[in-house]
């Protein structure tokens, strides 16, 4: 395989892309919009193309022999790719790429984190999921989507904060500090305004509240700490109940990984660490395994 590889890490908030040459040398990087194949395939497809064009523009500005889409192998690790209908849509996409492969964002993150060796992986970004990578097979836990799960994710934490603030306004909790944080972060003034603004909002919008939930939890606020602790308990329960301690390594990645890690480490009897390799490199490694 001598073609350059466009390696994609596609999530619910953004699409991260790295263009590698056939040896794995980095040529260009770009970030575009959401790329969850199941939630909105057309948007995901556009985000991938936007990232591809941005990478090619960077690369071609520095070389005499230009690279086109038709020269590039697309290797995409995307949220939602575990849903059969979404993977089918991707495979039926009549793109201009030389070849295209798809797998889950969990799979490429496992490949990147431990360089194709057995490991456990926790993803906590806009959504959440846990994976066991053993004998080159990925077993997924959680990752059921914003409406049905994704507990401990940024979106879940943001939604929990909104619900808790509304309960405060209904006099179920007495915490002006928490309500003030939600009002300030959402730019709302009362409960009705919150409901009007957030009743039909996207997971990514809810996830934008997560940093403030962590900030308040770390400062000692009981309601914020309860939300974070519930998320951490959920992840720890999955790891314990599925014997992740028997794996040689366990990693955590995603937009709120740094913030959640201390809460996990305080409960687990085994080590979990931040992954230090970009998930897109896992997509590059995945392309190497394809016929």
TARAGI-V385689 format. One record per helix or strand of 2 or more residues. SS is the DSSP state (H for helix, E for strand). FROM is the first residue (numbers start at 1). LEN is the number of residues. If there is no record, write none. Layout:
# TARAGI-V385689
SS|FROM|LEN + SS|FROM|LEN
This chain:
# TARAGI-V385689
E|5|6 + E|15|6 + E|26|7 + H|41|20 + H|69|3 + E|73|6 + H|84|9 + E|99|6 + H|105|10 + E|119|6 + E|128|7 + E|137|6 + H|154|16 + H|176|11 + H|191|8 + H|203|5 + H|210|9 + H|222|20 + H|244|3 + E|250|4 + H|257|9 + E|273|2 + H|279|10
